[in-house]
Amino acid sequence: MEQTRRQHEHWRRNLRLIGLLLAIWFLTTFVVIWFARELNEIVIAGFPLAFYMGAQGTLIIYLILVRIYATRMNDLDEHFGLSEPEL
């Protein structure tokens, strides 16, 4: 019974992490485009912010999200004793 409770807690934390990261993904993907005209007034390195986010910003954020997910899941798996042995 205890193992099932631990698995449930592990899965709950996993879903919460996924939900948070998907919310960030949604904001960077769709909200930036929705407010592109307003964001073009902000200039970064000589380029309008909406152009910069479309060209590089979102890709950088996606890589950061993947890294956060991998790191947090490794920590979570280790906390619950589900981690894989290191090579």
Rosetta constraint file for C-alpha pairs under 8 A:
AtomPair CA 1 CA 5 HARMONIC 6.49 0.50
AtomPair CA 2 CA 6 HARMONIC 6.26 0.50
AtomPair CA 3 CA 7 HARMONIC 6.10 0.50
AtomPair CA 4 CA 8 HARMONIC 6.09 0.50
AtomPair CA 5 CA 9 HARMONIC 6.27 0.50
AtomPair CA 6 CA 10 HARMONIC 6.10 0.50
AtomPair CA 6 CA 80 HARMONIC 7.15 0.50
AtomPair CA 7 CA 11 HARMONIC 6.10 0.50
AtomPair CA 8 CA 12 HARMONIC 6.08 0.50
AtomPair CA 9 CA 13 HARMONIC 6.21 0.50
AtomPair CA 10 CA 14 HARMONIC 6.16 0.50
AtomPair CA 10 CA 76 HARMONIC 7.30 0.50
AtomPair CA 10 CA 77 HARMONIC 7.82 0.50
AtomPair CA 10 CA 80 HARMONIC 6.98 0.50
AtomPair CA 11 CA 15 HARMONIC 6.15 0.50
AtomPair CA 12 CA 16 HARMONIC 6.23 0.50
AtomPair CA 13 CA 17 HARMONIC 6.21 0.50
AtomPair CA 14 CA 18 HARMONIC 6.20 0.50
AtomPair CA 14 CA 73 HARMONIC 7.37 0.50
AtomPair CA 15 CA 19 HARMONIC 5.99 0.50
AtomPair CA 16 CA 20 HARMONIC 6.24 0.50
AtomPair CA 17 CA 21 HARMONIC 6.22 0.50
AtomPair CA 17 CA 69 HARMONIC 7.55 0.50
AtomPair CA 18 CA 22 HARMONIC 5.99 0.50
AtomPair CA 18 CA 69 HARMONIC 7.78 0.50
AtomPair CA 19 CA 23 HARMONIC 6.15 0.50
AtomPair CA 20 CA 24 HARMONIC 6.43 0.50
AtomPair CA 21 CA 25 HARMONIC 6.13 0.50
AtomPair CA 21 CA 65 HARMONIC 6.54 0.50
AtomPair CA 21 CA 69 HARMONIC 7.81 0.50
AtomPair CA 22 CA 26 HARMONIC 6.01 0.50
AtomPair CA 23 CA 27 HARMONIC 6.21 0.50
AtomPair CA 24 CA 28 HARMONIC 6.22 0.50
AtomPair CA 25 CA 29 HARMONIC 5.97 0.50
AtomPair CA 25 CA 62 HARMONIC 7.19 0.50
AtomPair CA 25 CA 65 HARMONIC 7.93 0.50
AtomPair CA 26 CA 30 HARMONIC 5.74 0.50
AtomPair CA 26 CA 31 HARMONIC 7.14 0.50
AtomPair CA 27 CA 31 HARMONIC 4.91 0.50
AtomPair CA 27 CA 32 HARMONIC 6.75 0.50
AtomPair CA 28 CA 32 HARMONIC 5.69 0.50
AtomPair CA 28 CA 58 HARMONIC 6.24 0.50
AtomPair CA 28 CA 61 HARMONIC 7.76 0.50
AtomPair CA 29 CA 33 HARMONIC 6.91 0.50
AtomPair CA 29 CA 58 HARMONIC 6.92 0.50
AtomPair CA 30 CA 34 HARMONIC 6.14 0.50
AtomPair CA 31 CA 35 HARMONIC 6.29 0.50
AtomPair CA 32 CA 36 HARMONIC 5.95 0.50
AtomPair CA 32 CA 39 HARMONIC 7.72 0.50
AtomPair CA 32 CA 50 HARMONIC 6.77 0.50
AtomPair CA 32 CA 53 HARMONIC 7.64 0.50
AtomPair CA 33 CA 50 HARMONIC 7.05 0.50
AtomPair CA 35 CA 39 HARMONIC 6.15 0.50
AtomPair CA 36 CA 40 HARMONIC 6.05 0.50
AtomPair CA 36 CA 50 HARMONIC 5.20 0.50
AtomPair CA 37 CA 41 HARMONIC 7.40 0.50
AtomPair CA 37 CA 50 HARMONIC 7.68 0.50
AtomPair CA 38 CA 42 HARMONIC 8.00 0.50
AtomPair CA 39 CA 48 HARMONIC 7.13 0.50
AtomPair CA 39 CA 49 HARMONIC 5.55 0.50
AtomPair CA 39 CA 50 HARMONIC 5.55 0.50
AtomPair CA 40 CA 48 HARMONIC 4.54 0.50
AtomPair CA 40 CA 49 HARMONIC 5.31 0.50
AtomPair CA 40 CA 50 HARMONIC 5.48 0.50
AtomPair CA 40 CA 51 HARMONIC 7.47 0.50
AtomPair CA 41 CA 48 HARMONIC 6.50 0.50
AtomPair CA 41 CA 49 HARMONIC 7.42 0.50
AtomPair CA 42 CA 48 HARMONIC 5.82 0.50
AtomPair CA 42 CA 49 HARMONIC 5.49 0.50
AtomPair CA 43 CA 47 HARMONIC 5.30 0.50
AtomPair CA 43 CA 48 HARMONIC 4.50 0.50
AtomPair CA 43 CA 49 HARMONIC 5.53 0.50
AtomPair CA 44 CA 48 HARMONIC 6.28 0.50
AtomPair CA 44 CA 49 HARMONIC 6.05 0.50
AtomPair CA 44 CA 52 HARMONIC 7.34 0.50
AtomPair CA 47 CA 51 HARMONIC 6.62 0.50
AtomPair CA 47 CA 52 HARMONIC 6.20 0.50
AtomPair CA 48 CA 52 HARMONIC 6.22 0.50
AtomPair CA 49 CA 53 HARMONIC 5.99 0.50
AtomPair CA 50 CA 54 HARMONIC 6.14 0.50
AtomPair CA 51 CA 55 HARMONIC 6.03 0.50
AtomPair CA 52 CA 56 HARMONIC 5.74 0.50
AtomPair CA 52 CA 57 HARMONIC 5.95 0.50
AtomPair CA 53 CA 57 HARMONIC 3.93 0.50
AtomPair CA 53 CA 58 HARMONIC 5.37 0.50
AtomPair CA 54 CA 58 HARMONIC 6.19 0.50
AtomPair CA 55 CA 59 HARMONIC 7.71 0.50
AtomPair CA 56 CA 60 HARMONIC 6.29 0.50
AtomPair CA 57 CA 61 HARMONIC 6.24 0.50
AtomPair CA 58 CA 62 HARMONIC 6.07 0.50
AtomPair CA 59 CA 63 HARMONIC 6.33 0.50
AtomPair CA 60 CA 64 HARMONIC 6.26 0.50
AtomPair CA 61 CA 65 HARMONIC 6.13 0.50
AtomPair CA 62 CA 66 HARMONIC 6.28 0.50
AtomPair CA 63 CA 67 HARMONIC 6.24 0.50
AtomPair CA 64 CA 68 HARMONIC 6.10 0.50
AtomPair CA 65 CA 69 HARMONIC 6.11 0.50
AtomPair CA 66 CA 70 HARMONIC 6.18 0.50
AtomPair CA 67 CA 71 HARMONIC 6.09 0.50
AtomPair CA 68 CA 72 HARMONIC 5.93 0.50
AtomPair CA 69 CA 73 HARMONIC 5.90 0.50
AtomPair CA 70 CA 74 HARMONIC 6.14 0.50
AtomPair CA 71 CA 75 HARMONIC 6.28 0.50
AtomPair CA 72 CA 76 HARMONIC 5.99 0.50
AtomPair CA 73 CA 77 HARMONIC 5.88 0.50
AtomPair CA 74 CA 78 HARMONIC 6.07 0.50
AtomPair CA 74 CA 83 HARMONIC 6.75 0.50
AtomPair CA 75 CA 79 HARMONIC 6.10 0.50
AtomPair CA 76 CA 80 HARMONIC 6.34 0.50
AtomPair CA 77 CA 81 HARMONIC 5.96 0.50
AtomPair CA 77 CA 82 HARMONIC 4.71 0.50
AtomPair CA 77 CA 83 HARMONIC 4.85 0.50
AtomPair CA 78 CA 82 HARMONIC 5.81 0.50
AtomPair CA 78 CA 83 HARMONIC 4.82 0.50
